[in-house]
Structure formats: structure tokens, C-alpha cells
Amino acid sequence: MMHLNTKKKLGLLLCSAVVLLAGVRTARAVSGIQNGDFSGNGGSGQLTVNTTLSDWTGGGHEGGFGSQTTPPVFVFTAGTPFATGDAFMGTVGFYDSPQLSAPGNGIVVAADGDPAWAGSLSQTVNGLIVGATYDLTFNWAGAQQQGFSGATTESWQVALGSSTQSTATVNTPSQGFSGWQSATMDFVATSPSELLNFTAIGAPSGQPPWLLLNDVQLNAVPEPSSLLMTGLGGVIFVGCRLRHRFRAAKK
């Protein structure tokens, strides 16, 4: 007969395994998001002026810099401290060169957060499951354009379909850099295809505040019940092996 303490240990082990499996939160990549690391680009520069960014569309209030069709959104390839734009902006760079310390592959998208421009970046994400929860993760930072001064504040406003969330607001010192940080947001899909949109929010006007973005990923989060069913076979296997071990020890 199995000793009482041994039975208790086996029961506690099985219960603990079930609890752990129920609490685990894993994710799988969504194939619908494209070019999340911005590697598909036409080199450093301003969108629609002298560079491209595959699968993404840039925009802004009043059309952007210099004309009614130019978005205030720039691409910086890895290790590039400056990017050129239209005649209105010329060369764009930031104090402390945050592009050189960017995480991941080092490719950065920068959008002017001045309320007069509010640069944005968007793409339509396909293959979503209605009612499912998705994790959106990305790296971001606040920066100030070289040639300007004055403390600024920055945040990203992010929307997936009709649901909108915002990052924390960072305070960037005059001619400084906020430092890179990561963000995670949960969204529930309401349609198989939804627009993912990042809008740069900054203040005050004129300094100007800039928002940087890097390595965007969207992942589906399985329901806890699915995780439990997935791991149930493993729990049963562990339990059977332990019972077999105890029986063998009795012989």
C-alpha cells in the first residue's frame, strides 16, 4: 500500500502541475502582420519623398511637411544617425542619436508628434479570429530633433480596429532622449481584418516632440482552457510515471 505521505506528495504534484498549466500564457505569431521589423524599406529618408516602407502607410495632419501629400514619418536604417526629407525639412536627426542604440535589427521609424502634424503609421492586419485576444508588442522612445530645444512629452496612441490604447507618457529633456522602452497591449479582435494604427502624440508645438518605433509584433493569446487541454496529456504522463515508480519501489 502506498504510504499516505507519498499519496499526498503525488496529489500535490499533480495539482501544482494543473495550476501552472492554467496560469501559463503563451502566444503564437500572427501571419497577417507584415514587415513588423521595418526591414522592407527603401533606405533612410521620408516616406513618399525619397524612401518606402513595405506594407505600411504613413500619414499626418494637414498632409505633413512641405506639401499636402507628405507624411511627417521618417525611416532610419540600422546605424544611420540622419535621414533626408523634402525641401521643408531637409536633414533630420536627433540628439543623443537614439537610432544608433535601437533594439533588435536597429531599424527605426520616427514620426513627428507635434499636434500640428501628428505623424502616423498603419497597416491592415488580416487573419484575425473574432473574439480572440492579441498581444501587440513594440519598442519605442521619445526624442528631440537636432536644431531645437525645450522639454517635450511623447506617447504613442495605438488602435486596432475600433479599440484604442496609449503608452505611458515620457518626459524628454531639452536636447535629450527618453531612452528605449518596450510596450505590450492586449486587443480583442472584432473583425477578421482590422487596421493597426500608430499615432504620434507630443507636446508642445515647435520644439518639436518626436516618437520613435521599432520591432512591432502581434501575437494571438490562447484561452486558458486551451492551454489546460494542451498540457493535460503531459500532466497525465507525469502522474503515470510517478505511480509506476512508486509501484516498482514496493516490489
Secondary structure as GFF3:
##gff-version 3
##sequence-region A 1 251
A	DSSP	alpha_helix	4	23	.	.	.	ID=ss1
A	DSSP	beta_strand	28	29	.	.	.	ID=ss2
A	DSSP	beta_strand	45	46	.	.	.	ID=ss3
A	DSSP	beta_strand	57	59	.	.	.	ID=ss4
A	DSSP	three_ten_helix	61	63	.	.	.	ID=ss5
A	DSSP	beta_strand	73	76	.	.	.	ID=ss6
A	DSSP	beta_strand	82	84	.	.	.	ID=ss7
A	DSSP	beta_strand	91	93	.	.	.	ID=ss8
A	DSSP	three_ten_helix	98	101	.	.	.	ID=ss9
A	DSSP	beta_strand	108	112	.	.	.	ID=ss10
A	DSSP	beta_strand	120	125	.	.	.	ID=ss11
A	DSSP	beta_strand	133	144	.	.	.	ID=ss12
A	DSSP	beta_strand	152	160	.	.	.	ID=ss13
A	DSSP	beta_strand	163	166	.	.	.	ID=ss14
A	DSSP	beta_strand	170	172	.	.	.	ID=ss15
A	DSSP	beta_strand	181	188	.	.	.	ID=ss16
A	DSSP	beta_strand	194	203	.	.	.	ID=ss17
A	DSSP	beta_strand	209	221	.	.	.	ID=ss18
A	DSSP	alpha_helix	224	250	.	.	.	ID=ss19
###
